[in-house]
Amino acid sequence: MKISTSLLFDRATSQMSTVQNKLASAQAQMSQGKQIISPSDAPDQAAVITRFKGIIQRNDSFINTLNTASARYRAEETALQNVSDGIIRMRELGIQAANDTLGPVDRQALALEMGGLRDQIMSLANSQDTGGTYLFGGSRVSEPAFGVDATGAFVYNGDQTKVNVLVGDQRAVQLNRPGSDVFERVLRTNAAGNPEGVSFFQAMDDMVQAVQDSDRAGMQIGLGEFSAMTDSISLALAHVGTNMNVVDAQQVVIDETILRLKTLLSDVEDLDFATAITQMNKDMLSLEAAQSSFSKITQLNLFNYIK
């Protein structure tokens, strides 16, 4: 093999370039704290990192959905608990109004308070969440769920749509609760002796009117219907409580999953600084040695050996 000055220069330059590239790569890893700076450094490892990050992002979206559902359930629970308290108070007033010792004026005073409670309960039935959507309107979230039509009759403006959302790869929860399922119609026997459904708020209004008119038969009917209304709200509260428990349990599962995935991702992606510093020091020594050797080689000349 023919050894020339050009060959020596080329080899020395190539050696220094290789060491400099390794040192630059180590410094880049140190600055970012990552094992891989670009996917081309380790395609298989980069694919694993991308997959882990995708799974973590999906679970983060589940956490956001769970937080939204939890906030909505808390709003529903607050509204329904206040509705329950209002119905209980109206029933107490109804029992008091049915007492024979009260006169018409006393009953009218009680009817006035009961009418205020009825209006308050309707207002609670039209509660909104933090986003301004109506809680009990089904999919019609932009208008109040309950109202009064032109004839003065109480109407439900929502629908029966139930929205389910994913809170896990194999887990979904019901996000909303239609008002027709919460404020259920009550059964009443009509004049012909046949059962008929009466809207929740109409039954409440009829009770207020019966107290105001000192209608004893109407008050007795209303007291029975208040028991059915209380049961309806209690059942809705039970459903809300169950959903809140499901959300809390699922949140724990997702949090643990995210923690485990981040640990695995850290093992694959994060840099071992102790090992990296040791390797960088070795590369720096190699570079210094290569530079020193190159400096001496450039000073060599065959004429130095001619005597």
C-alpha positions as CSV (number, residue, x, y, z in Angstrom):
1,M,0.0,0.0,0.0
2,K,1.3,3.4,-1.0
3,I,1.4,5.8,2.0
4,S,1.4,9.4,1.1
5,T,0.9,12.7,2.9
6,S,-2.5,13.0,1.3
7,L,-3.6,9.6,2.8
8,L,-2.4,10.6,6.2
9,F,-4.3,13.9,6.1
10,D,-7.5,12.2,4.8
11,R,-7.4,9.5,7.5
12,A,-6.8,12.0,10.3
13,T,-9.5,14.3,9.0
14,S,-12.0,11.4,8.8
15,Q,-11.2,10.3,12.3
16,M,-11.6,13.8,13.7
17,S,-14.9,14.2,11.8
18,T,-16.3,11.0,13.2
19,V,-15.3,11.9,16.8
20,Q,-16.7,15.4,16.4
21,N,-20.0,14.1,15.1
22,K,-20.3,11.7,18.1
23,L,-19.4,14.5,20.5
24,A,-22.0,16.8,18.9
25,S,-24.6,14.1,19.1
26,A,-23.8,13.5,22.8
27,Q,-24.0,17.3,23.5
28,A,-27.4,17.5,21.7
29,Q,-28.7,14.6,23.8
30,M,-27.4,16.3,27.0
31,S,-29.1,19.6,26.1
32,Q,-32.5,18.0,25.4
33,G,-32.3,15.1,27.9
34,K,-33.4,12.6,25.2
35,Q,-31.8,9.5,23.9
36,I,-33.0,10.2,20.3
37,I,-32.7,13.6,18.7
38,S,-34.2,12.6,15.3
39,P,-36.1,9.5,14.3
40,S,-33.3,8.5,11.9
41,D,-31.0,7.9,14.9
42,A,-33.0,4.8,15.9
43,P,-36.2,4.2,13.8
44,D,-37.5,1.3,16.0
45,Q,-37.0,3.2,19.2
46,A,-38.6,6.3,17.7
47,A,-41.7,4.2,16.6
48,V,-42.1,2.9,20.2
49,I,-41.9,6.5,21.6
50,T,-44.5,7.7,19.1
51,R,-46.8,4.9,20.0
52,F,-46.5,5.6,23.7
53,K,-47.1,9.3,23.3
54,G,-50.2,8.5,21.2
55,I,-51.6,6.3,23.9
56,I,-50.9,8.9,26.6
57,Q,-52.6,11.6,24.6
58,R,-55.7,9.4,24.1
59,N,-55.8,8.8,27.9
60,D,-55.4,12.5,28.5
61,S,-58.5,13.1,26.4
62,F,-60.4,10.5,28.5
63,I,-59.3,12.5,31.6
64,N,-60.7,15.7,30.1
65,T,-64.0,13.9,29.3
66,L,-64.2,12.5,32.8
67,N,-63.6,16.0,34.3
68,T,-66.4,17.4,32.1
69,A,-68.8,14.5,33.1
70,S,-67.9,14.9,36.8
71,A,-68.6,18.7,36.7
72,R,-72.0,18.0,35.0
73,Y,-72.9,15.3,37.5
74,R,-72.1,17.7,40.4
75,A,-74.3,20.3,38.9
76,E,-77.1,17.8,38.4
77,E,-76.7,16.6,42.0
78,T,-76.9,20.1,43.4
79,A,-80.0,20.9,41.3
80,L,-81.8,17.7,42.1
81,Q,-81.0,17.9,45.8
82,N,-82.5,21.3,46.0
83,V,-85.5,20.1,44.0
84,S,-86.0,17.3,46.6
85,D,-85.8,19.7,49.4
86,G,-88.4,21.9,47.7
87,I,-90.8,19.1,47.2
88,I,-90.4,17.9,50.8
89,R,-91.2,21.5,51.9
90,M,-94.2,21.7,49.6
91,R,-95.5,18.4,51.0
92,E,-95.1,19.6,54.5
93,L,-97.1,22.7,53.6
94,G,-99.7,20.5,51.9
95,I,-100.1,18.4,55.0
96,Q,-100.5,21.6,57.1
97,A,-103.1,23.0,54.7
98,A,-105.2,19.8,54.9
99,N,-105.6,20.4,58.7
100,D,-109.2,21.1,59.5
101,T,-108.2,23.9,62.0
102,L,-107.0,26.2,59.2
103,G,-109.3,28.6,57.5
104,P,-109.4,29.8,53.9
105,V,-107.1,32.8,54.5
106,D,-104.5,30.6,56.2
107,R,-104.5,28.2,53.2
108,Q,-104.1,31.0,50.8
109,A,-101.0,32.1,52.6
110,L,-99.7,28.6,52.4
111,A,-100.6,28.4,48.7
112,L,-98.6,31.6,48.1
113,E,-95.5,30.0,49.6
114,M,-96.1,26.8,47.7
115,G,-96.4,28.7,44.5
116,G,-93.0,30.3,45.1
117,L,-91.5,26.8,45.7
118,R,-93.1,25.5,42.5
119,D,-91.4,28.4,40.6
120,Q,-88.1,27.7,42.3
121,I,-88.3,24.0,41.4
122,M,-89.0,24.8,37.8
123,S,-86.0,27.2,37.8
124,L,-83.8,24.3,39.1
125,A,-85.2,22.0,36.4
126,N,-83.9,24.6,33.9
127,S,-80.4,24.7,35.5
128,Q,-77.4,25.2,33.3
129,D,-73.9,23.8,33.5
130,T,-70.7,25.8,33.4
131,G,-70.9,25.9,29.6
132,G,-74.3,27.5,29.6
133,T,-76.1,24.4,28.3
134,Y,-79.3,23.2,30.0
135,L,-78.8,20.1,32.1
136,F,-82.1,18.4,31.6
137,G,-83.0,19.2,28.0
138,G,-81.7,16.0,26.3
139,S,-79.9,17.1,23.2
140,R,-81.7,20.4,23.1
141,V,-79.3,22.3,25.3
142,S,-79.8,25.8,24.0
143,E,-83.3,26.4,25.4
144,P,-84.9,25.9,28.8
145,A,-86.0,22.4,29.3
146,F,-89.4,23.3,30.9
147,G,-91.8,26.1,30.3
148,V,-95.4,27.2,29.9
149,D,-97.1,27.3,26.5
150,A,-99.6,29.9,25.2
151,T,-102.5,28.1,26.9
152,G,-100.7,28.1,30.3
153,A,-99.9,24.4,30.2
154,F,-96.6,23.2,31.5
155,V,-94.5,21.7,28.7
156,Y,-91.2,19.9,28.3
157,N,-89.1,21.5,25.5
158,G,-86.3,19.0,25.5
159,D,-86.1,15.5,24.0
160,Q,-85.3,12.0,25.2
161,T,-81.8,11.8,23.6
162,K,-79.2,10.3,25.9
163,V,-75.6,11.1,25.0
164,N,-72.9,8.5,25.9
165,V,-69.2,9.4,25.9
166,L,-66.1,7.3,25.9
167,V,-64.0,7.5,29.1
168,G,-61.8,4.6,28.3
169,D,-61.0,2.2,25.5
170,Q,-63.8,-0.1,26.6
171,R,-65.8,2.2,28.8
172,A,-68.6,4.7,28.2
173,V,-70.8,6.8,30.5
174,Q,-74.1,8.6,30.0
175,L,-73.3,12.3,30.0
176,N,-76.8,13.8,30.1
177,R,-80.1,13.1,31.8
178,P,-83.3,14.0,29.9
179,G,-85.8,16.0,32.0
180,S,-88.6,13.6,31.1
181,D,-86.7,10.8,32.9
182,V,-86.1,13.0,36.0
183,F,-89.3,14.9,36.3
184,E,-91.6,12.0,35.5
185,R,-95.3,12.3,34.8
186,V,-97.5,11.2,37.7
187,L,-100.5,8.8,37.3
188,R,-103.8,10.2,38.3
189,T,-107.3,8.7,38.0
190,N,-109.6,11.0,35.9
191,A,-113.3,11.6,36.4
192,A,-114.1,8.6,34.2
193,G,-112.1,6.4,36.6
194,N,-109.2,5.8,34.1
195,P,-105.6,6.5,34.9
196,E,-103.9,9.3,33.0
197,G,-100.5,10.9,33.1
198,V,-100.1,14.4,34.4
199,S,-96.9,16.4,34.0
200,F,-94.7,16.8,37.0
201,F,-95.2,20.6,37.2
202,Q,-98.9,20.4,36.4
203,A,-99.5,18.1,39.3
204,M,-97.6,20.5,41.5
205,D,-99.6,23.5,40.2
206,D,-102.9,21.6,40.8
207,M,-101.8,21.1,44.4
208,V,-101.2,24.8,44.9
209,Q,-104.6,25.6,43.4
210,A,-106.3,23.0,45.6
211,V,-104.8,24.6,48.7
212,Q,-105.7,28.0,47.6
213,D,-109.3,26.9,47.0
214,S,-109.5,24.8,50.2
215,D,-110.3,21.8,47.9
216,R,-109.8,18.9,50.4
217,A,-110.2,16.2,47.7
218,G,-107.6,17.9,45.5
219,M,-105.2,18.3,48.5
220,Q,-105.4,14.6,49.2
221,I,-104.7,13.7,45.6
222,G,-101.8,16.2,45.6
223,L,-100.3,14.7,48.7
224,G,-100.3,11.3,47.1
225,E,-98.7,12.7,44.0
226,F,-96.0,14.4,46.0
227,S,-94.9,11.0,47.2
228,A,-94.5,9.8,43.6
229,M,-92.6,13.0,42.7
230,T,-90.2,12.5,45.6
231,D,-89.6,8.9,44.6
232,S,-88.8,10.1,41.0
233,I,-86.2,12.7,42.2
234,S,-84.7,10.2,44.6
235,L,-84.2,7.7,41.8
236,A,-82.6,10.4,39.6
237,L,-80.2,11.3,42.5
238,A,-79.3,7.6,42.9
239,H,-78.4,7.5,39.2
240,V,-76.3,10.6,39.5
241,G,-74.5,9.2,42.5
242,T,-73.8,5.9,40.6
243,N,-72.4,7.8,37.7
244,M,-70.2,9.9,39.9
245,N,-68.8,6.7,41.5
246,V,-68.1,5.2,38.0
247,V,-66.3,8.4,36.9
248,D,-64.2,8.5,40.1
249,A,-63.2,4.9,39.7
250,Q,-62.4,5.3,36.0
251,Q,-60.4,8.4,36.7
252,V,-58.2,6.4,39.1
253,V,-57.7,3.7,36.5
254,I,-56.8,6.2,33.8
255,D,-54.4,8.1,36.1
256,E,-52.6,4.8,36.9
257,T,-52.5,3.9,33.3
258,I,-51.0,7.3,32.3
259,L,-48.4,7.0,35.1
260,R,-47.3,3.5,34.0
261,L,-47.1,4.7,30.3
262,K,-45.0,7.7,31.2
263,T,-42.7,5.5,33.2
264,L,-42.2,3.2,30.2
265,L,-41.8,6.2,27.9
266,S,-39.2,7.6,30.2
267,D,-37.2,4.4,30.1
268,V,-37.2,4.5,26.3
269,E,-36.9,8.2,25.6
270,D,-35.1,9.9,28.5
271,L,-31.3,10.1,28.7
272,D,-29.2,8.4,31.4
273,F,-27.1,11.5,32.2
274,A,-24.5,9.5,34.1
275,T,-23.8,7.2,31.2
276,A,-24.1,10.1,28.7
277,I,-21.6,12.3,30.6
278,T,-19.1,9.4,30.8
279,Q,-19.5,8.8,27.0
280,M,-19.1,12.5,26.2
281,N,-15.9,12.6,28.3
282,K,-14.5,9.6,26.3
283,D,-15.4,11.3,23.0
284,M,-13.7,14.5,24.1
285,L,-10.6,12.6,25.0
286,S,-10.7,10.8,21.7
287,L,-11.1,14.1,19.9
288,E,-8.2,15.7,21.8
289,A,-6.0,12.7,20.9
290,A,-7.0,12.8,17.3
291,Q,-6.2,16.5,17.1
292,S,-2.9,16.0,18.8
293,S,-2.0,13.2,16.4
294,F,-3.1,15.3,13.4
295,S,-0.9,18.2,14.7
296,K,2.2,16.0,14.8
297,I,1.4,14.3,11.5
298,T,1.2,17.7,9.7
299,Q,4.8,18.5,11.0
300,L,6.3,15.3,9.5
301,N,8.3,15.5,6.3
302,L,10.4,12.9,4.6
303,F,13.2,15.3,4.3
304,N,13.6,15.2,8.1
305,Y,15.0,11.7,7.6
306,I,17.5,12.5,4.9
307,K,21.0,13.0,6.3
